[in-house]
Amino acid sequence: MMGRNSALCAAGGDGDDDGAGASADDTDIIEELMEKYGPAGGQLSFGWFCGLVSGYALKRIGQKVAFGLGVVFLVAQGLAYSGFIDIKWNKVRDAAIAKVDLDGDGKITKNDLKILWRRLKDVLTYNLPAGGGFMSGIACGVYFM
């Protein structure tokens, strides 16, 4: 982009202006919002930032756990195929479902995921001053980072 820097260069400016020389008419929408919402914006931005970094951490941890489980499965299946071990996958499946089935219906359903999410959300937002900002931040951290 050639916007601000090329204009400064043509005008002989060095681009190190800290904004102190700006007139009152130079306010932008961000400054207006900061004036209007002041302290609430600080709480929201703190909660949002905490959510952002938590979402990023959850994403990275989830990736590493998935990678580790994938490696374990590949090795175990390779050993089973080669005849070194015998795996009773039905037993493994039943044990895994018993650990993750939070509503006790014998199946992993969206209700189990909702229960898990609510528990996680309760822990992560405990005593946090801006839970709403946190939730939008965690979504951004998971999806965009």
C-alpha positions as CSV (number, residue, x, y, z in Angstrom):
1,M,0.0,0.0,0.0
2,M,1.2,3.4,-0.8
3,G,-1.2,5.4,1.5
4,R,0.3,7.1,4.6
5,N,4.0,6.4,4.1
6,S,4.2,7.7,0.6
7,A,2.3,10.9,1.6
8,L,4.8,11.4,4.5
9,C,7.7,10.8,2.2
10,A,6.4,13.3,-0.3
11,A,5.8,15.8,2.5
12,G,9.2,15.3,4.0
13,G,7.9,13.6,7.1
14,D,9.8,10.7,8.8
15,G,6.7,8.7,9.9
16,D,7.7,8.9,13.6
17,D,4.7,11.0,14.5
18,D,3.2,9.8,17.7
19,G,-0.2,11.4,17.1
20,A,0.4,14.3,19.5
21,G,0.0,16.9,16.8
22,A,-3.4,15.6,15.7
23,S,-6.3,18.0,16.0
24,A,-9.6,17.2,17.7
25,D,-11.2,16.7,14.3
26,D,-8.9,13.8,13.5
27,T,-10.6,11.3,15.8
28,D,-11.6,8.0,14.2
29,I,-14.3,5.5,15.0
30,I,-12.0,3.4,17.3
31,E,-11.3,6.5,19.4
32,E,-15.0,7.3,19.6
33,L,-15.8,3.7,20.7
34,M,-13.0,3.9,23.3
35,E,-14.4,7.1,24.7
36,K,-18.0,5.8,24.7
37,Y,-17.4,2.3,26.2
38,G,-14.2,3.0,28.3
39,P,-14.0,0.6,31.3
40,A,-16.4,-2.0,29.8
41,G,-14.1,-2.2,26.8
42,G,-11.2,-2.9,29.1
43,Q,-13.0,-5.8,30.7
44,L,-14.2,-7.1,27.4
45,S,-10.8,-6.9,25.8
46,F,-9.1,-8.6,28.8
47,G,-11.7,-11.4,28.7
48,W,-11.4,-11.6,24.9
49,F,-7.6,-11.8,25.1
50,C,-7.8,-14.6,27.8
51,G,-10.2,-16.4,25.5
52,L,-8.0,-16.0,22.5
53,V,-4.9,-17.4,24.0
54,S,-6.9,-20.2,25.7
55,G,-8.5,-21.1,22.4
56,Y,-5.2,-21.2,20.7
57,A,-3.8,-23.4,23.5
58,L,-6.8,-25.8,23.3
59,K,-6.4,-26.1,19.6
60,R,-2.7,-26.9,19.9
61,I,-3.2,-29.4,22.7
62,G,-6.0,-31.0,20.8
63,Q,-3.7,-31.4,17.7
64,K,-1.0,-32.9,19.8
65,V,-3.4,-35.3,21.5
66,A,-4.9,-36.3,18.2
67,F,-1.4,-36.8,16.7
68,G,-0.3,-39.0,19.7
69,L,-3.5,-41.1,19.6
70,G,-3.0,-41.6,15.8
71,V,0.6,-42.7,16.3
72,V,-0.5,-45.2,19.0
73,F,-3.2,-46.6,16.8
74,L,-0.9,-46.9,13.8
75,V,1.8,-48.7,15.8
76,A,-0.7,-51.0,17.6
77,Q,-2.5,-51.9,14.3
78,G,0.9,-52.6,12.7
79,L,1.9,-54.9,15.5
80,A,-1.5,-56.6,15.4
81,Y,-1.2,-57.1,11.6
82,S,2.3,-58.6,12.0
83,G,1.0,-61.0,14.6
84,F,2.9,-59.7,17.6
85,I,-0.2,-58.6,19.6
86,D,-3.9,-59.3,19.5
87,I,-6.2,-56.3,20.1
88,K,-9.9,-56.7,21.0
89,W,-11.1,-53.5,19.4
90,N,-14.7,-54.0,20.6
91,K,-13.4,-54.0,24.2
92,V,-11.3,-50.9,23.6
93,R,-14.3,-49.2,22.0
94,D,-16.6,-50.1,25.0
95,A,-14.0,-48.8,27.5
96,A,-13.6,-45.5,25.6
97,I,-17.3,-45.0,25.4
98,A,-17.7,-45.7,29.1
99,K,-15.1,-42.9,29.8
100,V,-16.6,-40.3,27.5
101,D,-20.4,-41.1,27.9
102,L,-21.2,-38.3,30.4
103,D,-25.0,-38.7,30.3
104,G,-24.9,-42.5,30.8
105,D,-27.0,-43.5,27.8
106,G,-24.3,-45.9,26.5
107,K,-23.5,-43.8,23.4
108,I,-21.4,-40.7,22.6
109,T,-24.0,-38.1,21.5
110,K,-24.2,-34.4,21.2
111,N,-25.5,-34.3,24.7
112,D,-22.2,-35.7,26.0
113,L,-20.4,-33.0,24.1
114,K,-22.7,-30.3,25.5
115,I,-22.0,-31.6,29.1
116,L,-18.3,-31.6,28.4
117,W,-18.4,-28.1,27.0
118,R,-20.4,-26.7,29.9
119,R,-17.9,-28.2,32.4
120,L,-15.0,-26.8,30.5
121,K,-16.7,-23.4,30.1
122,D,-17.5,-23.3,33.9
123,V,-13.8,-23.9,34.7
124,L,-12.4,-21.4,32.2
125,T,-14.8,-18.6,33.0
126,Y,-14.7,-19.0,36.8
127,N,-14.3,-15.6,38.4
128,L,-13.5,-14.0,35.1
129,P,-14.9,-10.4,34.9
130,A,-15.9,-10.6,31.3
131,G,-17.2,-14.0,30.3
132,G,-18.9,-12.8,27.1
133,G,-15.6,-11.5,25.7
134,F,-13.9,-14.7,26.8
135,M,-16.3,-16.8,24.7
136,S,-15.8,-14.8,21.6
137,G,-12.1,-14.8,22.2
138,I,-11.9,-18.5,22.6
139,A,-13.8,-19.0,19.3
140,C,-11.3,-16.7,17.5
141,G,-8.4,-18.6,19.1
142,V,-9.7,-21.9,18.0
143,Y,-10.7,-20.9,14.5
144,F,-8.3,-18.2,13.4
145,M,-5.0,-18.9,15.1
